[in-house]
Amino acid sequence: MEKKVIKHPKMHIKTGDTVKVLSGDDKGKQGKVLSVDIAKRRAIVEGLNIVTKHRKPTANSPQGAIDKMEAPIHASNLMLVDPKTGEATRIGRKRDDNGKLVRYSKKTGEVING
């Protein structure tokens, strides 16, 4: 019996990128991507989409706690910010001189490192 391999398409954002939120409560804000879940096509962005998490009392914290934390945002609501211009841009993929696939800004044509 063969194992099925689920192949997920590449995402336009990676961990460490600066992104702009296109819709939702944090529309127009920018932040750094902390982590990406490729299977769910979601990303956690630093300081954005803050939710309140209520924690039950434990031995370590008998009072319990109310924590503020970032929740994932769907990748379709995020757009990469071009590091050169600081504006949101779509990305494309092309091969560089060594044959490696790199991302580039559709607005400026500059290669995006990362």
Secondary structure by P-SEA (a helix, b strand, c coil): cbbbbbbbccccccccbbbbbcccccccbbbbbccccccccbbbbcccbbbbbbbcccccccccbbbbbbbbbbccccccccccccbbbbbbbbbccccccccccccccccccc
